[in-house]
Amino acid sequence: MPFSELGLSKPLVKAVVAQKYPKPYPIQLEAIPAILQGKDILGIAKTGSGKTASFVLPILELFQRKSAARNRYIKALVLVPTRELAGQVAEVFQTFGANLPRPVKTVAVFGGVSINPQMMALRNAEIVVATPGRLLDLMASNALQLSDVDILVLDEADKMLELGFEEEMELIFDRLPRDRQTILFSATLGDAIQDINTALLHNPVKIEIVEEEQNLDLIKQIAYRVDPERKGPLLRYLIKTNEMKQVLIFVSSTRTADNLVVKLNKNGIQAAAIHSGRTQGARTDALTKFKAGRLVALVATDLISRGIDIQLLPYVINFELPRSPRDYVHRIGRTGRAEAEGEAISLICPEDEHHFKIIQKKMGKRVDMIETEDLDLMGY
């Protein structure tokens, strides 16, 4: 079924076509008509399943039928767990809404940067994408009001709970009108999400998309057995010999990320780190340059990777393995998206081998291991 049959107006369908969306993702097929009908949504879907457009498009459509909001009285609120995701979701709203008959202003607000420019940007905003802490700061300053909110979206609600936003979310919920539409998306359906469902959602349409994890066939997985002291040279060898132009490298700590970036740059590989220890400006700059192809390597920690969404990312490298098999799948799922092939490489030291076997067993796939002891890494 094409987007034109989901209840979207011609200007929005035109915007979708301009962004080269070939056809709706499964979650979009179910969510868009239900949201347009005013129904609450409980969506269980992984990052990369197309869920952002599944709520952005119908919200923009509904706003074409509404009168403009009063200044500082927003009409839609989207809560997200990270700064990067806030900027990413707001950008999707802005992209699809750029040429609509009735302009709709969307603003992203998040911590880590000065609050004053955000307070100014909220003037005449109708849709706000926010992290919970910064939203509460803005509410305390009377920079915006929630009493007119018609639509609440909780995006990656499970991650917000994991990060300890539960108390902030409760404070926000108390300020929202009871008569509203609520849309909740989560990667998992645990007890905490069920509690939110019971408390906030009214007779929701439940949508569960599980096929994303089955898309690993599009990802070519390779592992290299390497001694710890040769891991850095091997990484640089792989980037240079494979002539990688865009590679996302995962590490387990901010210190490793920073050290790795220094060594990559010293060896002629343009790289930047993106993690919680960097300023928001530095993180935004690194991600912008990486997406534009002005950086070869972006070195990231797992949490920050939630805001990295690049449709045709060719390479992902696990410089260090994550703690859980689920995080491993999430990492390598940054490539092989939008039905395009990708390559995921893992560097495995002897102490990692047992853990990597567990990851492969949970994933249900065997990854070929390549020996590197005879590989000449001099000069790398």
C-alpha positions in Angstrom: 0.0 0.0 0.0 1.5 3.4 -1.0 1.6 6.5 1.3 -1.1 8.1 -0.7 -3.6 5.5 0.6 -2.8 6.0 4.3 -4.9 9.2 4.7 -2.1 11.7 4.1 -2.8 14.8 2.0 -1.1 15.5 -1.3 1.5 18.0 0.1 2.7 15.4 2.7 2.8 12.6 0.1 4.8 14.9 -2.1 7.2 15.5 0.8 7.6 11.8 1.4 8.3 11.2 -2.3 10.9 13.9 -2.3 12.7 12.1 0.6 12.8 9.0 -1.6 10.8 6.7 0.7 10.0 3.8 -1.6 7.0 2.5 0.3 5.7 2.5 3.9 7.4 0.4 6.5 5.2 -2.1 8.3 4.9 0.1 11.4 3.9 3.1 9.2 1.2 1.1 7.6 -0.4 0.4 10.9 0.4 3.5 12.9 -0.4 6.3 10.4 -4.1 5.5 9.9 -4.6 4.8 13.6 -3.0 8.1 14.7 -5.1 10.0 12.1 -8.2 8.5 13.7 -7.2 9.9 17.0 -6.4 6.6 18.7 -3.8 6.0 21.4 -0.8 3.8 20.2 1.4 1.3 22.1 4.2 0.5 19.6 6.9 -2.0 20.2 9.6 -1.4 17.6 13.4 -1.2 17.4 15.3 1.8 16.3 15.5 1.8 12.6 12.1 0.3 12.0 10.6 3.5 10.5 8.8 4.6 13.7 9.8 8.3 13.6 8.0 8.9 10.3 5.1 6.8 11.6 4.2 9.5 14.1 5.7 12.6 12.4 3.6 12.3 9.2 0.2 11.9 10.9 0.9 14.6 13.4 1.8 17.1 10.7 -1.4 16.0 8.8 -3.5 16.6 11.9 -2.0 20.0 12.4 -3.0 21.0 8.9 -6.6 20.7 10.2 -6.0 22.7 13.4 -5.7 26.4 14.0 -2.4 27.8 15.0 -1.4 27.5 18.7 -1.3 30.3 21.1 2.2 31.6 21.7 4.1 29.4 24.3 1.1 27.0 24.4 2.4 24.0 22.4 0.0 21.5 20.8 2.3 18.4 20.6 5.0 17.2 22.8 7.5 14.4 21.9 9.7 13.1 24.8 13.0 11.4 23.9 15.9 10.1 26.0 18.9 11.8 24.4 20.0 15.1 22.9 20.9 13.5 19.6 17.6 11.9 19.2 15.8 15.1 20.0 17.6 16.9 17.2 17.1 14.0 14.8 13.3 13.8 15.4 12.9 17.6 15.2 14.8 17.5 11.9 12.3 14.9 10.5 9.4 17.1 11.5 11.1 20.1 9.8 12.0 18.2 6.7 8.5 16.8 6.0 6.8 20.0 7.1 8.9 22.4 5.1 6.4 23.1 2.3 3.0 22.4 3.9 0.1 24.9 3.2 0.0 25.8 6.9 3.6 26.1 8.4 4.1 24.3 11.7 7.0 25.3 13.8 9.0 22.5 15.5 11.7 23.1 18.1 14.1 20.6 19.8 15.0 21.4 23.4 17.7 19.5 25.5 20.3 20.0 28.1 24.0 20.5 27.7 23.6 23.9 25.9 22.5 27.4 27.0 18.8 27.5 27.8 18.2 31.1 26.6 18.4 30.5 22.8 15.9 27.6 23.3 13.5 29.9 25.3 13.6 32.4 22.4 13.2 29.6 19.8 10.0 28.4 21.5 8.1 31.6 20.4 5.1 30.4 18.3 6.3 26.8 18.4 3.6 24.2 18.1 5.6 21.0 18.3 8.3 20.5 20.9 10.8 17.6 20.9 12.4 17.4 24.4 14.5 15.6 26.8 12.6 15.5 30.2 15.1 17.4 32.3 15.4 20.4 30.0 11.6 20.5 29.5 11.1 20.8 33.2 13.6 23.7 33.3 11.8 25.5 30.6 8.4 24.9 32.3 9.9 26.3 35.5 10.9 29.5 33.6 7.4 29.8 32.0 8.9 29.4 28.6 6.1 27.1 27.5 2.8 25.7 28.8 1.5 22.2 28.4 -2.2 22.9 29.1 -3.1 22.9 25.4 -1.2 19.7 24.4 -3.3 17.6 22.1 -0.8 14.9 21.3 1.9 13.3 23.6 4.6 11.0 22.1 7.0 9.0 24.2 9.7 7.8 21.9 12.1 5.1 23.2 10.2 5.1 26.5 12.2 2.1 27.7 15.5 4.0 27.3 14.1 7.0 29.3 13.2 4.7 32.1 16.7 3.0 32.0 18.3 6.4 32.2 16.3 7.3 35.4 13.9 9.8 33.9 10.9 8.2 35.6 10.5 11.0 38.2 10.8 13.8 35.6 8.3 12.0 33.4 5.8 11.8 36.2 6.1 15.6 36.8 5.5 16.2 33.2 2.5 13.9 33.0 0.9 15.7 35.9 1.0 19.0 33.9 -0.6 17.5 30.8 -4.3 17.7 30.1 -6.2 14.4 30.5 -8.1 14.8 27.2 -5.3 14.1 24.7 -3.9 11.5 22.3 -0.9 9.5 23.6 1.5 7.6 21.4 4.1 5.4 23.1 7.0 3.7 21.4 9.4 1.3 23.1 11.9 -1.3 22.0 10.7 -3.7 24.7 7.5 -4.3 26.6 8.6 -4.7 30.3 6.7 -4.2 33.5 7.5 -0.5 33.6 6.2 0.1 30.1 3.1 -1.9 31.0 2.6 0.4 34.0 2.8 3.5 31.8 0.5 1.9 29.3 -2.1 1.4 32.0 -1.7 4.8 33.5 -1.6 6.9 30.3 -3.1 5.1 27.4 -6.8 4.7 26.7 -7.8 1.6 24.8 -4.6 1.8 22.7 -3.9 0.1 19.3 -1.0 -2.2 20.0 1.6 -2.5 17.2 4.5 -4.8 17.5 7.2 -4.9 14.9 9.8 -7.7 15.4 11.2 -8.2 11.9 14.1 -5.7 12.2 16.3 -8.2 14.0 15.7 -10.7 11.2 17.3 -8.2 8.8 20.9 -9.3 9.7 21.2 -11.1 6.4 21.9 -7.8 4.8 24.9 -7.3 7.1 28.2 -9.1 6.3 29.7 -9.9 9.6 33.5 -10.6 10.0 35.6 -11.0 13.1 39.4 -10.7 13.5 41.3 -12.4 16.3 43.9 -10.0 17.5 46.2 -9.5 20.5 45.4 -6.3 22.5 48.6 -4.5 21.6 47.9 -5.0 17.9 44.2 -3.9 18.0 44.9 -0.2 17.2 47.2 -0.9 14.3 44.7 -3.5 13.0 41.9 -1.0 13.1 43.9 1.6 11.1 45.0 -1.2 8.7 41.4 -2.2 8.0 40.3 1.4 7.4 43.1 2.2 5.0 43.3 -1.1 3.1 39.6 -1.2 2.6 39.6 2.5 1.7 36.7 3.1 4.1 35.1 6.5 3.6 32.6 6.3 6.4 32.9 4.0 9.4 31.1 4.1 12.8 33.4 2.6 15.5 32.0 1.4 18.8 33.8 1.5 22.1 32.8 0.9 25.7 34.1 4.1 27.4 34.6 7.8 26.8 38.3 7.5 27.6 38.8 4.8 24.9 36.9 6.9 22.4 39.1 9.9 23.0 42.3 8.0 22.9 41.3 6.2 19.7 40.4 9.5 18.0 43.9 10.9 18.8 45.6 7.9 17.3 43.4 7.8 14.2 44.0 11.5 13.5 47.8 11.1 14.1 47.7 8.4 11.4 46.0 10.4 8.8 42.4 9.2 9.4 40.0 12.0 10.0 38.0 11.1 13.1 36.0 12.5 16.0 34.4 11.2 19.1 30.8 11.4 20.2 29.9 10.6 23.8 28.4 12.1 27.0 31.7 13.7 28.0 31.7 16.1 25.0 29.8 19.3 24.8 26.6 19.3 22.8 28.1 21.7 20.2 31.0 19.3 19.7 28.7 16.3 19.4 26.5 18.0 16.9 29.5 19.2 14.9 31.0 15.7 14.8 27.8 14.1 13.7 27.1 16.7 11.0 30.6 16.3 9.6 30.3 12.5 9.6 26.9 12.5 7.8 28.3 14.9 5.2 31.3 12.7 4.6 33.9 15.2 6.0 35.0 12.6 8.6 36.1 9.1 7.9 35.5 7.7 11.4 33.0 8.5 14.1 33.9 6.8 17.4 30.8 6.4 19.7 29.6 4.9 22.9 26.4 2.8 22.9 24.1 5.4 24.5 25.0 8.1 22.1 24.5 5.8 19.1 20.8 6.0 19.7 20.8 9.4 17.9 22.9 8.2 14.9 20.6 7.4 12.0 22.4 7.2 8.6 20.5 5.3 5.9 23.5 4.1 3.8 26.2 3.6 6.4 28.6 1.1 4.8 30.8 0.0 7.8 30.4 -0.6 11.6 33.4 -1.7 13.6 33.2 -3.1 17.2 36.6 -2.0 18.6 35.3 -3.3 21.9 32.3 -5.7 22.3 29.2 -4.5 24.2 28.1 -6.2 27.3 24.8 -7.7 25.9 24.0 -9.5 22.7 21.1 -7.1 22.2 23.4 -4.2 22.2 25.6 -6.0 19.7 22.6 -6.4 17.3 21.7 -2.8 17.9 25.2 -1.7 17.0 25.6 -3.6 13.8 22.1 -2.6 12.9 23.4 0.9 12.2 24.5 -0.6 8.8 22.5 -2.7 6.4 19.5 -0.4 6.7 16.9 0.7 4.1 17.4 -2.6 2.3 21.1 -1.7 1.6 24.0 -4.1 2.4 26.5 -3.2 5.0 29.6 -4.7 6.7 30.1 -5.2 10.5 33.6 -6.0 11.8 34.5 -7.1 15.3 38.0 -7.0 16.8 38.3 -10.0 19.2 41.0 -10.3 21.8 41.6 -13.7 23.5 39.7 -12.6 26.6 36.7 -11.6 24.4 36.2 -15.0 22.7 33.9 -16.6 25.2 31.7 -13.6 25.3 31.6 -13.4 21.5 30.5 -17.0 21.3 27.6 -16.2 23.6 26.7 -13.2 21.3 26.7 -15.5 18.2 24.6 -18.1 20.0 22.0 -15.5 21.1 22.0 -13.9 17.6 21.6 -17.3 15.9 24.4 -16.6 13.5 28.0 -17.8 13.2 30.6 -15.2 12.4 33.8 -16.2 10.6 37.0 -15.5 12.5 40.1 -14.4 10.6 43.5 -14.8 12.1 45.8 -11.8 12.1 49.0 -13.0 13.8 50.9 -13.2 10.4 49.5 -9.8 9.2 52.3 -7.2 8.8 50.9 -4.1 10.7 54.2 -2.1 10.6 53.5 1.5 9.7 49.9 1.3 10.9 
